[in-house]
Amino acid sequence: MSNIKVTLVQTPLHWENPQANRDMLEKKISMMEDFSEIVVLPEMFTTGFTMQPEKYAESHMGESFQWMQKTAQERGVVMCGSIATRENGKYFNRLYWVTPDGSFQHYDKKHLFTFAGEDKHYSPGQEKVIVEYKGWKFLLLVCYDLRFPVWCKNNYTEEKGFDYDAIVCVANWPEARSHPWRVLLMARAIENQCFVIGVNRIGPDGNNITHSGDSALISPMGENFSDLMPHDEKTETIPMPKCQLDDFRKKFRVANDWDSFSLR
């Protein structure tokens, strides 16, 4: 496995305005100077954290998904971000992982944020989703999922190795709880012996809730490889060194002592 380059897009979002957000992100991505292999956008990057999916949710593989697919193909990158999505009469906070060849996988947010009433408007996903790309395995999470360590937990066996090598978590995580966000990103990386990519929006949303970003790329040792600052509107591309991950896992074999478990 080789190193892989990941782009974190820390940005404000236009409230409930998919076209404006696509145009804004199109400009940011077109201005990227560094070579990248994966571009990660915030949670609900087309609308912000809307509780009106009845008005703003798109159909599965709808217009914003098609924009992701087109951008992935044109730029030769994976596009990753969540969209309020309508399917079979239900609404989902759906994270799409779209590859340059046009193929895709998706993850529906499992843990809905009841504090904001997300559970009253959206249906929870039931499946844990791990995607593979260029020899890496990525666990997909959306925002509130980060608070649930059992759902996030890595597994290891001598026969199969590790379930995943990195977590991707997209978020609209408010500034009022930015300290838990930063700590949980580090905790998930350390306890699972993996990289963690956390991309959070900045700025106020339509409910005047402020977001500070604090996007990060955390190493298995809990170090932040990102130079992004809170409230900084910026796109940053960072290499994830596979050799560091492999060496650390071999030298510090905590995975051999992990408790076995199953999810119900």
Rosetta blueprint (number, residue, H / E / L):
1 M L
2 S L
3 N L
4 I E
5 K E
6 V E
7 T E
8 L E
9 V E
10 Q E
11 T L
12 P L
13 L L
14 H L
15 W L
16 E L
17 N L
18 P H
19 Q H
20 A H
21 N H
22 R H
23 D H
24 M H
25 L H
26 E H
27 K H
28 K H
29 I H
30 S H
31 M L
32 M L
33 E L
34 D L
35 F L
36 S L
37 E L
38 I E
39 V E
40 V E
41 L L
42 P L
43 E L
44 M L
45 F L
46 T L
47 T L
48 G L
49 F L
50 T L
51 M L
52 Q L
53 P H
54 E H
55 K H
56 Y H
57 A L
58 E E
59 S E
60 H L
61 M L
62 G L
63 E H
64 S H
65 F H
66 Q H
67 W H
68 M H
69 Q H
70 K H
71 T H
72 A H
73 Q H
74 E H
75 R H
76 G L
77 V L
78 V E
79 M E
80 C E
81 G E
82 S E
83 I E
84 A E
85 T E
86 R E
87 E E
88 N L
89 G L
90 K E
91 Y E
92 F E
93 N E
94 R E
95 L E
96 Y E
97 W E
98 V E
99 T L
100 P L
101 D L
102 G L
103 S L
104 F E
105 Q E
106 H E
107 Y E
108 D E
109 K L
110 K L
111 H L
112 L L
113 F L
114 T H
115 F H
116 A H
117 G L
118 E H
119 D H
120 K H
121 H L
122 Y L
123 S L
124 P L
125 G L
126 Q L
127 E L
128 K L
129 V L
130 I E
131 V E
132 E E
133 Y E
134 K L
135 G L
136 W E
137 K E
138 F E
139 L E
140 L E
141 L E
142 V E
143 C H
144 Y H
145 D H
146 L H
147 R H
148 F L
149 P H
150 V H
151 W H
152 C H
153 K L
154 N L
155 N L
156 Y E
157 T E
158 E L
159 E L
160 K L
161 G E
162 F E
163 D L
164 Y L
165 D L
166 A E
167 I E
168 V E
169 C E
170 V E
171 A E
172 N L
173 W L
174 P L
175 E H
176 A H
177 R H
178 S H
179 H H
180 P H
181 W H
182 R H
183 V H
184 L H
185 L H
186 M H
187 A H
188 R H
189 A H
190 I H
191 E H
192 N H
193 Q L
194 C L
195 F E
196 V E
197 I E
198 G E
199 V E
200 N E
201 R L
202 I E
203 G E
204 P E
205 D L
206 G L
207 N L
208 N L
209 I L
210 T E
211 H E
212 S E
213 G L
214 D L
215 S L
216 A E
217 L E
218 I E
219 S L
220 P L
221 M L
222 G L
223 E L
224 N E
225 F L
226 S L
227 D L
228 L L
229 M L
230 P L
231 H L
232 D L
233 E L
234 K E
235 T E
236 E E
237 T E
238 I E
239 P E
240 M E
241 P L
242 K H
243 C H
244 Q H
245 L H
246 D H
247 D H
248 F H
249 R H
250 K H
251 K H
252 F L
253 R L
254 V H
255 A H
256 N H
257 D H
258 W L
259 D L
260 S L
261 F L
262 S L
263 L L
264 R L
